[in-house]
């Protein structure tokens, strides 16, 4: 078995696919550096990320499959799930062989990519819903998130279009990077925390004095719109899974 | 500032508005192209869910719960002894903007009790929307209630600032409305609906010629009926809904299961459970009308004026029309595939797309997410194994019911269990 080790970037993955064709590897498997496990039964090939090779594969895909298929491939990559590389490789090989196969749901890799892309899309949508900004003293709307998948690149256009007249920052504490909008454009940034609050949780001291008030008003509103005689906690939790609660003011004890 | 008083008003006026079920924030076309605040071009977003499982998408409040009317089913009726409150225009604007900037909401759903008269009330609702749009360059979603009896000029102006307008018909039939809301009459409700329909059509025609025509309620109009407060049958409810969809081009009709709030011999007694299953079946029937190509007389008939509570209306239709089945999923038209129990619109589209590549068998269908335990009695596919028995409708119903566990089981049992 041939193992290809890449750096974990999308361009790296596409380069790996290029190499599979260049070296005519059969039964290849692609793993990121971080998950590499050398085996005595396999030979490994180090992939050197090459923008030109990556571009050639990407162009080839764009010429072969439709927009929905292209989006699904990128979203599957952002899922960061173990083994997604091999499924993407099989999907691409099948596409290069047969053409626009994005809706051939009887093929395992096509189904995997479609389903995974859907999960990532759901997480993107949840982040668009569950981001909660807090206003700081210097007029920055600040939010921390911990999404299951790496969806910051996907939610960027949504927040850029929506909050065009306020400075905002959305920080992924799990992946340690964030999106910052300065009223002109969005930048990818990393933060270094020099205090005990290294997890990126906003400290009360830096918040605007109205922040606490609006959080309380929101909590009161949330409690008031509930109809107690229709209580349905199962449905509530299905829509708002517990893992998101710690960043939602309405789910904090009052 | 009097934050405590604002908090108290918010509690009173959100509580009074919560029986309006619409919380949709989708279907608008309002883009943020003035570098302002907010964007309502895409699909709706539920920012939170209440403990009863309903979506919280908009700041849904009444401007005031003072009301000159005395509708039996309404918490804000004038004879009810409750705390009354009223927001100022600026308070509503500030709450909306500050909640929106923190990504709590998609926009504002503003309704009101009627104080003084219809026009006086409507004027204030319009003023709030106008302030948000012009002073704050707010492009989020605004849903305004059109107050029955307000003037055409105000409705026109409301449409220029709102994304959606709605008039609640309240009751499925005129007789029920007369009984429970003696101050209101149906004609007052139908008039603004017709006016809005006309204005929507006119703006659409103008837009086709002149691209810069301003938006007019781009998410259309909707309405709501209370279910279970009166003896009206599902036949009444669905024919009324169908009329609104086909004759008045409404975007949505909402059904609100009556929550008993008082003792009144015209109404179900306090403690009567909210008819959630019936409400659910009505929404299923509503979906069949709007997305599945069903005609209203296929779903309900004067012979059986109530929807079956045990099974959904699509399965009920299939059982009444077994001669249509079995359907070959590899050949049948999309319209027929959508009618198979256990296959939704998305799955039907997937089947039609996937069968171009290879003939589909049970395994494929299962992995594509089709509910085989229902669909198996109605389809054939690329497999020699399919249901060959000629079941009677009642047998299929029992087989399906026994293979599935209804989320409503508890509501069916006549008696609570002790352990």
Interface residues (C-beta under 8 A of the other chain):
Chain A: X101 X103 X104 X105 X106 X107 X111 X125 X128 X129 X130 X131 X132 X133 X134 X135 X141 X143 X158 X161 X162 X163 X164 X165 X166 X210 X213 X214 X216 X217 X218 X220 X221 X222 X223 X224 X225 X226 X227 X228 X229 X230 X231 X232 X233 X234 X235 X236 X238 X239 X240 X248 X250
Chain B: X3 X6 X7 X10 X11 X14 X15 X17 X18 X19 X31 X32 X35 X36 X37 X38 X39 X41 X42 X45 X46 X47 X48 X49 X50 X51 X52 X53 X54 X55 X56 X59 X60 X95 X98 X99 X101 X102 X103 X104 X137 X257 X259 X274 X276 X350 X353 X354 X356 X357 X358 X360 X364 X367 X368 X407
